[in-house]
Amino acid sequence: MINDPIIKEMSEEIVKLCDPLQIFLATAKRNSKGEVIRFKLCIVVDDKYVSHSDLETEILLKTDCPVPCDIIVYNVSEWNECLDDDFSFAYRIENEGNLIYEQKQ
């Protein structure tokens, strides 16, 4: 799933737009032919990004994805705080999602 060309291209476009710390593939749906028909990415960004909805909107407007794609953005402080709560979406993604990009240190 991680090597799917649609997901890979979308991730590359996101990296160019906002230089994320991490990108996770949260969910993906395939049709009977095995083609991705919908997916959700979770993006962890630097704390300088205060407004998540603005960045989510910018990503969706400036990228071109041939299938429906949902974007969820966390800044790193919020992400780390949510990881302490095992009922949070961030915790679930960290433990069950697929890390598809991590910024090189």
C-alpha positions in Angstrom: 0.0 0.0 0.0 2.8 2.4 0.9 4.3 2.0 -2.6 1.1 2.8 -4.4 1.9 5.5 -7.0 -1.1 7.7 -6.1 -0.2 7.7 -2.4 3.5 8.1 -3.1 2.9 11.1 -5.4 0.5 12.8 -3.0 3.1 12.4 -0.2 5.9 13.9 -2.4 3.6 16.9 -3.2 2.9 17.4 0.5 6.6 17.3 1.4 7.3 20.1 -1.2 4.4 22.2 0.3 5.0 22.1 4.0 8.2 20.1 4.8 6.4 17.8 7.3 8.1 15.9 10.1 6.1 12.7 9.4 3.4 11.4 7.1 1.3 8.4 8.0 -1.1 6.5 5.8 -4.1 6.2 8.2 -6.5 4.3 6.0 -6.8 3.2 2.4 -9.6 1.6 0.5 -9.1 -0.5 -2.7 -11.6 -1.7 -5.3 -11.9 -5.3 -6.5 -9.0 -4.7 -9.0 -6.7 -3.7 -6.1 -6.6 -0.1 -7.1 -6.7 2.6 -4.4 -10.0 4.4 -4.5 -9.8 6.5 -1.3 -7.2 7.2 1.4 -6.5 9.3 4.5 -3.1 10.8 5.4 -2.1 12.1 8.8 0.6 14.8 8.6 2.8 15.9 11.5 4.3 19.4 11.0 6.5 21.8 12.9 4.8 24.0 15.6 5.1 27.0 13.3 1.9 25.8 11.7 -0.7 27.1 14.1 -3.9 26.7 11.9 -4.4 23.1 10.9 -7.5 23.8 8.9 -5.7 26.4 6.8 -2.8 24.0 6.1 -5.3 21.1 5.3 -7.1 23.4 2.9 -3.9 24.6 1.3 -2.7 21.0 0.7 -6.0 20.0 -0.8 -6.1 23.0 -3.1 -2.5 22.8 -4.2 -2.3 19.1 -4.9 -4.0 17.0 -7.6 -5.1 13.6 -6.4 -7.1 11.4 -8.8 -9.0 9.8 -6.0 -10.7 11.1 -2.8 -8.1 11.9 -0.2 -8.5 13.2 3.4 -5.8 15.1 5.1 -5.4 15.5 8.9 -2.7 17.8 10.2 -1.2 17.9 13.7 1.6 20.2 14.9 4.3 18.2 16.7 3.4 19.5 20.2 -0.2 18.5 19.8 0.8 15.2 18.2 3.1 14.3 21.1 0.5 15.3 23.7 -2.1 13.1 21.9 0.2 10.1 21.9 -0.2 9.9 25.7 -3.9 9.3 25.3 -4.5 5.7 24.1 -8.0 6.7 23.0 -6.8 9.5 20.6 -6.7 9.3 16.9 -3.0 10.2 16.9 -2.3 7.3 19.2 -4.2 4.9 16.9 -2.3 6.2 13.8 1.1 6.0 15.5 0.4 2.3 16.5 -1.7 1.1 13.6 -1.0 3.4 10.6 1.9 3.1 8.2 4.7 5.7 8.4 5.4 6.6 4.8 7.6 9.6 5.2 9.9 10.9 8.0 12.0 14.0 7.8 15.7 13.3 7.9 17.4 14.7 11.0 
